[in-house]
Structure formats: C-alpha cells, structure tokens
Amino acid sequence: MSLERWDVFLTELETALVFDSESTMSDSVAWVPPPGLGALPSEFDGRARRLLDAQHVQIQVMEAELVATAKQLNAVRSVPSPQPRSIYLDVTG
C-alpha cells in the first residue's frame, strides 16, 4: 500500500470529475481500478468520501440533463414535418 499511489489515483479521479462536469461531451471509457493499489489508507477516508459525494451529485445533474434533453427531443418530434409540395415555374409567360 502506498500513500503516494493513492494520492495520485484520487487526484486523477478528482480531475476526471471536474472535466466531466465542465464539458458537454467526454470520451467515456470503462473505468478499471489500478492493479495492486490495495486498501484505501485511513488518511484518505475523508477525501474519498467527498469524491464519492461529488460523483453522486454529478450523476444527479446528468440524470436531470438527460430528462431535459428527452423532453426537448419529444417537443421537436411533435412538430409535424412539412409536406412536399409541387412548385411550378412559368418560364414561357
């Protein structure tokens, strides 16, 4: 178990959380914990809890944005599309 490795790891998670909350698009990839990290040292309990709480808040924000986007998409889909009409041009007259 290494305090330095945990510090780097938590910093990466915090940075990713800030990036994801400030961007409209992110390249989401499956998260895989680093191998051999070991148990969370007690020195990082508070930091890890704050990070987890911030992630939960971000999930709620994203869920609200998903609902709002779905409503907007529904509204757009409810607008009838224009029917094609024949248009004639009088070129002789």
DSSP file (Angstrom, degrees, kcal/mol; ACC not computed):
  #  RESIDUE AA STRUCTURE BP1 BP2  ACC     N-H-->O    O-->H-N    N-H-->O    O-->H-N    TCO  KAPPA ALPHA  PHI   PSI    X-CA   Y-CA   Z-CA
    1    1 A M              0   0    0      0, 0.0     2,-0.5     0, 0.0    37,-0.1   0.000 360.0 360.0 360.0 133.0    0.0    0.0    0.0
    2    2 A S     >  -     0   0    0     35,-0.5     4,-2.1     1,-0.1     5,-0.2  -0.976 360.0-157.5-129.6 123.4    1.4    3.3   -1.0
    3    3 A L  H  > S+     0   0    0     -2,-0.5     4,-2.5     1,-0.2     5,-0.1   0.891  99.3  53.5 -61.6 -38.6    0.1    6.7    0.1
    4    4 A E  H  > S+     0   0    0      2,-0.2     4,-2.5     1,-0.2    -1,-0.2   0.913 107.9  49.0 -64.8 -43.2    1.7    8.3   -2.9
    5    5 A R  H  > S+     0   0    0      1,-0.2     4,-2.5     2,-0.2    -1,-0.2   0.907 112.9  48.0 -63.5 -41.0   -0.1    5.9   -5.3
    6    6 A W  H  X S+     0   0    0     -4,-2.1     4,-2.9     2,-0.2     5,-0.3   0.895 110.2  52.4 -65.9 -39.2   -3.4    6.6   -3.6
    7    7 A D  H  X S+     0   0    0     -4,-2.5     4,-2.2     2,-0.2    -2,-0.2   0.937 112.0  45.1 -61.2 -46.8   -2.8   10.3   -3.7
    8    8 A V  H  X S+     0   0    0     -4,-2.5     4,-2.2     2,-0.2    -2,-0.2   0.914 114.1  50.1 -62.5 -43.9   -2.1   10.2   -7.5
    9    9 A F  H  X S+     0   0    0     -4,-2.5     4,-2.1     2,-0.2    -2,-0.2   0.931 111.8  45.9 -62.8 -47.8   -5.1    7.9   -8.0
   10   10 A L  H  X S+     0   0    0     -4,-2.9     4,-2.6     1,-0.2    -1,-0.2   0.875 110.9  54.2 -64.5 -36.7   -7.5   10.1   -6.1
   11   11 A T  H  X S+     0   0    0     -4,-2.2     4,-2.6    -5,-0.3    -1,-0.2   0.904 107.3  51.0 -62.8 -41.0   -6.2   13.2   -7.9
   12   12 A E  H  X S+     0   0    0     -4,-2.2     4,-2.4     2,-0.2    -2,-0.2   0.917 111.2  47.8 -62.3 -43.0   -6.9   11.6  -11.2
   13   13 A L  H  X S+     0   0    0     -4,-2.1     4,-2.2     2,-0.2    -2,-0.2   0.910 112.3  49.0 -64.2 -41.9  -10.4   10.8  -10.2
   14   14 A E  H  X S+     0   0    0     -4,-2.6     4,-2.1     2,-0.2    -2,-0.2   0.906 111.9  48.9 -64.0 -41.5  -11.0   14.3   -8.9
   15   15 A T  H  X S+     0   0    0     -4,-2.6     4,-2.5     1,-0.2    -2,-0.2   0.908 110.9  50.0 -64.7 -42.9   -9.6   15.8  -12.2
   16   16 A A  H  X S+     0   0    0     -4,-2.4     4,-2.7     1,-0.2    -1,-0.2   0.881 109.4  52.2 -63.8 -38.1  -11.8   13.5  -14.3
   17   17 A L  H  X S+     0   0    0     -4,-2.2     4,-2.0     2,-0.2    -2,-0.2   0.914 111.0  46.5 -65.3 -43.0  -14.8   14.5  -12.2
   18   18 A V  H  X S+     0   0    0     -4,-2.1     4,-1.2     2,-0.2    -2,-0.2   0.925 113.8  49.0 -64.8 -44.2  -14.1   18.2  -12.8
   19   19 A F  H >X S+     0   0    0     -4,-2.5     4,-1.0     1,-0.2     3,-0.6   0.939 112.4  47.5 -61.0 -47.9  -13.5   17.7  -16.5
   20   20 A D  H 3< S+     0   0    0     -4,-2.7     3,-0.3     1,-0.2    -1,-0.2   0.848 111.5  50.4 -64.3 -34.6  -16.7   15.7  -16.9
   21   21 A S  H 3< S+     0   0    0     -4,-2.0    -1,-0.2     1,-0.2    -2,-0.2   0.717 114.3  44.5 -77.6 -18.9  -18.8   18.2  -15.0
   22   22 A E  H << S+     0   0    0     -4,-1.2     2,-0.3    -3,-0.6    -1,-0.2   0.527 104.3  73.1-100.6  -8.0  -17.5   21.1  -17.1
   23   23 A S     <  -     0   0    0     -4,-1.0     3,-0.1    -3,-0.3     0, 0.0  -0.730  63.2-149.3-109.4 157.3  -17.7   19.5  -20.6
   24   24 A T  S    S+     0   0    0     -2,-0.3     2,-0.4     1,-0.3    -1,-0.1   0.661  90.3  29.6 -93.6 -19.0  -20.7   18.8  -22.7
   25   25 A M        +     0   0    0      2,-0.0     2,-0.4     0, 0.0    -1,-0.3  -1.000  66.9 174.0-137.9 140.3  -19.0   15.7  -24.3
   26   26 A S        -     0   0    0     -2,-0.4     2,-1.3    -3,-0.1    -6,-0.0  -0.992  39.4-111.4-141.9 152.6  -16.5   13.4  -22.8
   27   27 A D        -     0   0    0     -2,-0.4     2,-0.4     2,-0.0    -2,-0.0  -0.701  39.8-156.1 -83.0  97.4  -14.9   10.2  -24.0
   28   28 A S        +     0   0    0     -2,-1.3     2,-0.3     3,-0.0    -2,-0.0  -0.604  17.5 174.7 -79.8 130.5  -16.4    7.8  -21.6
   29   29 A V        -     0   0    0     -2,-0.4     2,-0.1     0, 0.0    -2,-0.0  -0.941  41.8 -88.5-130.7 155.6  -14.5    4.6  -21.1
   30   30 A A        -     0   0    0     -2,-0.3     2,-0.4     1,-0.1     0, 0.0  -0.429  46.8-125.6 -63.7 132.6  -15.0    1.8  -18.8
   31   31 A W        -     0   0    0     -2,-0.1    -1,-0.1    -3,-0.0    -3,-0.0  -0.654  27.7-175.7 -85.7 134.5  -13.2    2.5  -15.5
   32   32 A V        -     0   0    0     -2,-0.4    -2,-0.0     3,-0.0     0, 0.0  -0.995  25.6-123.6-129.1 125.6  -10.8   -0.1  -14.2
   33   33 A P        -     0   0    0      0, 0.0     3,-0.1     0, 0.0   -24,-0.0  -0.370  38.5 -97.3 -66.8 147.2   -9.0    0.4  -10.9
   34   34 A P    >   -     0   0    0      0, 0.0     3,-1.0     0, 0.0     2,-0.1  -0.375  45.3-107.4 -62.5 140.3   -5.3    0.3  -11.0
   35   35 A P  T 3  S+     0   0    0      0, 0.0    -3,-0.0     0, 0.0     0, 0.0  -0.398  96.1  14.5 -69.4 145.0   -3.8   -3.1  -10.1
   36   36 A G  T 3  S+     0   0    0     -2,-0.1     0, 0.0     1,-0.1     0, 0.0   0.683  79.1 132.3  71.3  19.6   -2.1   -3.6   -6.8
   37   37 A L    <   -     0   0    0     -3,-1.0   -35,-0.5     1,-0.1   -31,-0.1   0.862  47.8-161.5 -72.5 -34.0   -3.5   -0.4   -5.2
   38   38 A G        -     0   0    0    -37,-0.1    -1,-0.1     2,-0.1     2,-0.0  -0.219  37.1 -22.9  81.8-175.9   -4.5   -2.2   -2.1
   39   39 A A  S    S-     0   0    0      1,-0.1     3,-0.0    -2,-0.0     0, 0.0  -0.310  76.6 -94.5 -69.2 150.9   -7.0   -1.0    0.6
   40   40 A L        -     0   0    0      1,-0.1    -1,-0.1     2,-0.1     2,-0.1  -0.514  42.8-122.0 -66.0 122.4   -7.7    2.7    1.0
   41   41 A P    >   -     0   0    0      0, 0.0     3,-2.1     0, 0.0     4,-0.2  -0.399  17.9-120.7 -64.7 144.4   -5.5    4.2    3.7
   42   42 A S  G >  S+     0   0    0      1,-0.3     3,-1.5     2,-0.2     4,-0.4   0.752 109.0  71.5 -60.1 -24.3   -7.4    5.8    6.5
   43   43 A E  G 3  S+     0   0    0      1,-0.3    -1,-0.3     2,-0.1     4,-0.3   0.755 101.1  45.8 -61.6 -23.4   -5.6    9.1    5.8
   44   44 A F  G <> S+     0   0    0     -3,-2.1     4,-2.8     1,-0.1     5,-0.3   0.296  79.7 104.3-104.7   8.7   -7.7    9.3    2.6
   45   45 A D  H <> S+     0   0    0     -3,-1.5     4,-2.3     1,-0.2     5,-0.2   0.938  84.6  43.6 -55.7 -51.1  -11.1    8.4    4.1
   46   46 A G  H  > S+     0   0    0     -4,-0.4     4,-2.4     1,-0.2    -1,-0.2   0.908 114.9  48.8 -63.3 -43.4  -12.5   12.0    4.1
   47   47 A R  H  > S+     0   0    0     -4,-0.3     4,-2.2     1,-0.2    -1,-0.2   0.916 112.3  48.2 -64.0 -43.4  -11.1   12.8    0.6
   48   48 A A  H  X S+     0   0    0     -4,-2.8     4,-2.4     1,-0.2    -1,-0.2   0.889 111.2  51.0 -65.3 -38.5  -12.6    9.6   -0.8
   49   49 A R  H  X S+     0   0    0     -4,-2.3     4,-2.6    -5,-0.3    -2,-0.2   0.910 110.3  48.8 -65.4 -42.3  -15.9   10.3    0.8
   50   50 A R  H  X S+     0   0    0     -4,-2.4     4,-2.4     2,-0.2    -2,-0.2   0.893 111.7  50.1 -64.1 -38.9  -16.0   13.8   -0.6
   51   51 A L  H  X S+     0   0    0     -4,-2.2     4,-2.2     2,-0.2    -2,-0.2   0.919 111.0  48.4 -64.7 -44.1  -15.1   12.4   -4.1
   52   52 A L  H  X S+     0   0    0     -4,-2.4     4,-2.1     2,-0.2    -2,-0.2   0.915 111.7  49.8 -62.4 -43.9  -17.9    9.8   -3.8
   53   53 A D  H  X S+     0   0    0     -4,-2.6     4,-2.1     1,-0.2    -2,-0.2   0.907 110.5  50.3 -61.4 -41.8  -20.4   12.5   -2.8
   54   54 A A  H  X S+     0   0    0     -4,-2.4     4,-2.3     1,-0.2    -1,-0.2   0.870 108.7  52.4 -65.3 -36.7  -19.3   14.7   -5.7
   55   55 A Q  H  X S+     0   0    0     -4,-2.2     4,-2.2     2,-0.2    -1,-0.2   0.897 107.9  51.3 -65.6 -39.5  -19.8   11.8   -8.1
   56   56 A H  H  X S+     0   0    0     -4,-2.1     4,-2.0     2,-0.2    -2,-0.2   0.902 109.9  49.5 -63.8 -40.6  -23.3   11.3   -6.8
   57   57 A V  H  X S+     0   0    0     -4,-2.1     4,-2.3     1,-0.2    -2,-0.2   0.926 110.1  51.0 -62.4 -44.2  -24.1   14.9   -7.3
   58   58 A Q  H  X S+     0   0    0     -4,-2.3     4,-2.6     1,-0.2    -2,-0.2   0.875 107.3  53.7 -62.7 -37.3  -22.7   14.7  -10.8
   59   59 A I  H  X S+     0   0    0     -4,-2.2     4,-2.4     2,-0.2    -1,-0.2   0.918 108.8  49.1 -62.0 -43.0  -24.9   11.7  -11.5
   60   60 A Q  H  X S+     0   0    0     -4,-2.0     4,-2.2     2,-0.2    -2,-0.2   0.901 111.2  49.7 -63.3 -41.0  -28.0   13.6  -10.4
   61   61 A V  H  X S+     0   0    0     -4,-2.3     4,-2.4     1,-0.2    -2,-0.2   0.931 112.1  47.7 -62.3 -45.9  -27.0   16.5  -12.7
   62   62 A M  H  X S+     0   0    0     -4,-2.6     4,-2.2     1,-0.2    -2,-0.2   0.877 110.3  51.8 -65.4 -37.8  -26.5   14.2  -15.6
   63   63 A E  H  X S+     0   0    0     -4,-2.4     4,-2.1     2,-0.2    -1,-0.2   0.900 110.2  49.1 -64.8 -40.0  -29.8   12.5  -15.0
   64   64 A A  H  X S+     0   0    0     -4,-2.2     4,-2.4     2,-0.2    -2,-0.2   0.901 111.2  49.6 -64.9 -41.0  -31.6   15.8  -14.9
   65   65 A E  H  X S+     0   0    0     -4,-2.4     4,-2.6     2,-0.2    -2,-0.2   0.876 109.0  53.0 -65.1 -36.9  -29.9   16.8  -18.2
   66   66 A L  H  X S+     0   0    0     -4,-2.2     4,-2.3     2,-0.2    -2,-0.2   0.919 110.2  47.0 -63.6 -44.1  -31.0   13.5  -19.7
   67   67 A V  H  X S+     0   0    0     -4,-2.1     4,-2.2     2,-0.2    -2,-0.2   0.923 113.3  48.6 -63.2 -44.8  -34.6   14.1  -18.7
   68   68 A A  H  X S+     0   0    0     -4,-2.4     4,-2.2     1,-0.2    -2,-0.2   0.903 111.9  49.2 -63.0 -41.5  -34.5   17.7  -20.1
   69   69 A T  H  X S+     0   0    0     -4,-2.6     4,-2.6     1,-0.2    -1,-0.2   0.904 109.6  51.7 -64.9 -41.4  -32.9   16.5  -23.3
   70   70 A A  H  X S+     0   0    0     -4,-2.3     4,-2.3     1,-0.2    -1,-0.2   0.896 109.7  50.1 -62.3 -40.2  -35.6   13.8  -23.7
   71   71 A K  H  X S+     0   0    0     -4,-2.2     4,-2.3     2,-0.2    -2,-0.2   0.918 111.8  47.6 -64.3 -43.1  -38.3   16.4  -23.2
   72   72 A Q  H  X S+     0   0    0     -4,-2.2     4,-2.5     2,-0.2    -2,-0.2   0.910 111.8  49.8 -64.4 -41.8  -36.8   18.7  -25.8
   73   73 A L  H  X S+     0   0    0     -4,-2.6     4,-2.5     1,-0.2    -1,-0.2   0.900 109.9  51.5 -63.7 -40.6  -36.4   15.9  -28.3
   74   74 A N  H  X S+     0   0    0     -4,-2.3     4,-1.3     2,-0.2    -1,-0.2   0.911 109.6  50.2 -60.6 -43.3  -40.0   14.9  -27.7
   75   75 A A  H  X S+     0   0    0     -4,-2.3     4,-0.6     1,-0.2     3,-0.3   0.917 111.3  47.9 -63.0 -43.5  -41.1   18.5  -28.4
   76   76 A V  H >< S+     0   0    0     -4,-2.5     3,-1.1     1,-0.2    -1,-0.2   0.910 110.7  51.5 -64.3 -41.7  -39.1   18.6  -31.6
   77   77 A R  H 3< S+     0   0    0     -4,-2.5    -1,-0.2     1,-0.2    -2,-0.2   0.748 101.8  62.0 -67.9 -22.5  -40.5   15.3  -32.7
   78   78 A S  H 3< S+     0   0    0     -4,-1.3    -1,-0.2    -3,-0.3    -2,-0.2   0.653  81.1  95.1 -79.5 -14.1  -44.1   16.5  -32.1
   79   79 A V  S << S-     0   0    0     -3,-1.1     2,-0.1    -4,-0.6    -3,-0.0  -0.657  84.6-119.9 -77.5 123.2  -43.7   19.3  -34.7
   80   80 A P        -     0   0    0      0, 0.0    -2,-0.1     0, 0.0    -1,-0.1  -0.362  24.4-120.7 -65.7 141.4  -45.1   18.0  -38.0
   81   81 A S        -     0   0    0     -4,-0.1     2,-0.0     1,-0.1    -4,-0.0  -0.555  36.4 -95.9 -80.0 148.0  -42.7   17.9  -40.8
   82   82 A P        -     0   0    0      0, 0.0    -1,-0.1     0, 0.0     3,-0.0  -0.342  36.3-122.9 -65.0 141.5  -43.6   20.0  -43.9
   83   83 A Q        -     0   0    0      1,-0.1     2,-0.1    -3,-0.1     0, 0.0  -0.666  30.7-108.4 -82.3 136.9  -45.3   18.1  -46.7
   84   84 A P        -     0   0    0      0, 0.0     2,-0.4     0, 0.0    -1,-0.1  -0.450  39.6-164.5 -66.2 136.5  -43.6   18.2  -50.0
   85   85 A R        -     0   0    0     -2,-0.1     2,-0.3    -3,-0.0     0, 0.0  -0.928  21.8-113.7-122.9 146.7  -45.5   20.4  -52.5
   86   86 A S        -     0   0    0     -2,-0.4     2,-0.5     2,-0.0     0, 0.0  -0.611  29.4-161.4 -76.4 136.7  -45.1   20.7  -56.2
   87   87 A I        -     0   0    0     -2,-0.3     2,-0.4     2,-0.0    -1,-0.0  -0.984   2.6-160.3-123.1 126.5  -43.8   24.1  -57.3
   88   88 A Y        -     0   0    0     -2,-0.5     2,-0.5     2,-0.0    -2,-0.0  -0.866   2.7-157.1-109.9 140.7  -44.3   25.2  -60.9
   89   89 A L        -     0   0    0     -2,-0.4     2,-1.0     0, 0.0    -2,-0.0  -0.967  13.1-140.7-117.6 123.1  -42.4   27.9  -62.6
   90   90 A D        +     0   0    0     -2,-0.5    -2,-0.0     1,-0.2     0, 0.0  -0.717  29.5 166.4 -83.9 104.7  -43.9   29.6  -65.6
   91   91 A V  S    S+     0   0    0     -2,-1.0    -1,-0.2     1,-0.1     0, 0.0   0.531  71.0  48.8 -97.1  -6.8  -40.9   30.1  -68.0
   92   92 A T              0   0    0      1,-0.1    -1,-0.1     0, 0.0    -2,-0.1   0.609 360.0 360.0-104.1 -13.5  -43.0   31.0  -71.1
   93   93 A G              0   0    0      0, 0.0    -2,-0.1     0, 0.0    -1,-0.1   0.468 360.0 360.0-110.5 360.0  -45.2   33.6  -69.8
